[in-house]
Amino acid sequence: MSTEPSTPDGADPNHDSERRDYASPVCYAHEFESALAARAAAVPPDVHRLIVEQASEAVVFADRAGTIRLWNRGAERLFGYSVAQAIGVKLDLIIPERFRDAHWQGFGRAIDSGELRSADKVRVTRSQHKDGRKLYVELSFNLARDAEGAVIGAFAIARDCTDRQVANAAR
């Protein structure tokens, strides 16, 4: 019986570096994943929520039915509605009446197809403030998906560009 140390597979642990030289990089994927997990652990778990809540841009998420489910401080400032006033209400809250039919057709098409023509693009569109003022807003839209890839709603990030649009129109 040998008194040399060995691993369960009979390999000599003193020659582990030699085995490592000949192993496929795939064998060490767990080490790479562990390193990524360690880096992710350095970020506080609620940092994403904090960033969204504190962003100066409006961040709005609506579920598949077009009901507002997320409304940050930037949205409160831009549109004039508090979180309590906006959550649970349809997106019509901020869409001028004359644009609603077109909005709901596009929203329904995107939700049903899982495709959004304006994904990852910034567009200028009209919106409305609680006090009735018409706004020009720069919006970037995208669809939100769950872990399985199913569309669970849509989100937009917006900022006011009314002054710029008015100045450009006056030229």
C-alpha positions in Angstrom: 0.0 0.0 0.0 1.4 3.4 -1.0 1.8 6.1 1.6 1.9 8.9 -1.1 -1.0 11.3 -0.9 -3.5 11.1 -3.7 -6.8 12.6 -4.8 -10.0 10.5 -5.0 -9.2 10.0 -8.7 -5.7 8.7 -7.9 -3.9 11.8 -9.2 -0.9 13.1 -7.3 -1.8 16.5 -5.8 1.9 17.5 -6.1 1.5 17.4 -9.9 -1.8 19.5 -10.0 -0.1 22.4 -11.9 1.0 19.9 -14.5 -2.6 18.7 -15.0 -3.7 22.3 -15.1 -1.4 23.0 -18.1 -3.1 20.4 -20.1 -6.7 21.0 -19.1 -9.3 22.8 -21.2 -10.2 26.3 -20.3 -13.8 25.1 -19.9 -12.6 23.1 -16.8 -11.9 26.4 -15.1 -15.2 28.2 -15.9 -16.3 27.8 -12.3 -13.3 29.8 -11.2 -14.2 32.6 -13.7 -17.8 32.5 -12.4 -16.6 32.7 -8.8 -14.5 35.7 -9.6 -17.5 37.4 -11.3 -19.7 36.6 -8.3 -17.1 38.1 -5.9 -17.1 41.3 -7.9 -20.9 41.5 -8.0 -21.0 40.9 -4.2 -18.9 44.1 -3.8 -22.0 46.1 -5.1 -24.7 46.5 -2.4 -27.7 44.4 -3.2 -30.1 47.3 -3.5 -27.9 49.6 -5.6 -30.0 49.1 -8.7 -33.2 50.2 -6.9 -31.4 53.2 -5.4 -30.1 54.3 -8.8 -33.5 54.1 -10.4 -35.2 55.9 -7.5 -32.6 58.7 -7.4 -32.1 59.3 -11.1 -32.8 62.8 -12.4 -34.4 61.3 -15.5 -37.9 59.9 -15.3 -38.0 56.1 -15.1 -41.4 54.6 -15.8 -42.4 50.9 -16.0 -45.8 49.7 -17.1 -47.0 46.2 -17.1 -48.5 44.3 -20.1 -51.8 46.1 -19.6 -50.2 49.5 -19.6 -50.6 50.1 -15.9 -47.8 52.1 -14.2 -45.9 49.9 -11.7 -42.7 52.0 -11.3 -42.5 55.8 -11.1 -39.3 57.4 -9.8 -38.5 60.9 -8.4 -37.5 62.1 -11.9 -41.0 61.1 -13.2 -42.5 63.1 -10.3 -40.6 66.2 -11.3 -41.1 65.8 -15.0 -44.8 65.0 -15.0 -46.0 66.5 -11.7 -47.7 63.3 -10.3 -46.5 61.8 -7.1 -45.7 58.1 -6.8 -49.0 57.5 -5.0 -50.9 59.3 -7.8 -49.2 57.4 -10.7 -48.8 53.8 -9.5 -51.8 51.7 -10.6 -52.9 54.2 -13.2 -52.8 53.7 -17.0 -50.2 55.4 -19.0 -52.9 57.7 -20.3 -52.0 59.8 -17.3 -49.1 61.3 -19.3 -50.2 60.8 -22.9 -52.0 63.6 -24.6 -55.5 62.5 -25.7 -54.9 63.0 -29.4 -51.9 60.5 -29.3 -53.5 57.8 -27.2 -54.9 55.6 -30.0 -51.6 55.5 -31.8 -49.8 54.9 -28.5 -52.0 51.9 -27.5 -51.8 50.4 -31.0 -48.0 50.5 -30.8 -47.8 49.4 -27.2 -50.1 46.4 -27.9 -48.1 45.4 -31.0 -44.8 45.6 -29.1 -46.1 43.6 -26.0 -47.7 40.9 -28.2 -44.8 40.5 -30.7 -42.0 41.0 -28.3 -40.4 43.5 -30.7 -40.0 47.2 -30.4 -39.1 49.3 -33.4 -37.7 52.1 -31.3 -35.7 49.9 -28.9 -32.4 51.4 -27.9 -33.2 54.7 -29.7 -34.0 58.1 -28.2 -37.1 59.7 -29.6 -38.7 63.0 -29.0 -42.4 62.8 -28.4 -45.2 64.8 -26.8 -46.4 64.3 -23.2 -48.4 66.2 -20.7 -47.8 67.5 -17.2 -50.3 67.2 -14.3 -51.1 70.9 -14.6 -52.1 70.5 -18.3 -48.9 71.8 -19.9 -47.9 70.0 -23.0 -44.3 68.7 -22.9 -41.7 67.6 -25.3 -39.8 64.7 -23.9 -36.8 62.6 -25.1 -37.7 59.0 -24.4 -35.9 55.7 -24.8 -38.2 52.7 -24.6 -37.6 49.1 -24.2 -39.4 45.9 -23.3 -38.9 44.3 -19.9 -38.5 40.5 -19.8 -38.5 38.0 -17.0 -35.8 35.4 -16.5 -37.5 33.1 -19.1 -37.6 35.9 -21.7 -41.3 36.6 -21.6 -42.4 40.2 -22.0 -43.7 41.5 -18.7 -44.1 45.1 -19.7 -42.3 48.1 -21.1 -40.2 50.9 -19.6 -39.1 54.3 -20.6 -36.4 56.7 -19.5 -37.3 60.3 -20.2 -36.1 63.9 -19.9 -37.8 67.2 -20.6 -36.6 68.8 -23.9 -39.5 71.4 -24.2 -37.3 74.5 -24.0 -35.0 73.2 -26.8 -37.9 72.1 -29.0 -39.6 75.5 -28.6 -36.3 77.4 -29.3 -35.7 75.3 -32.4 -39.3 75.9 -33.7 -38.8 79.7 -33.2 -35.7 79.8 -35.6 
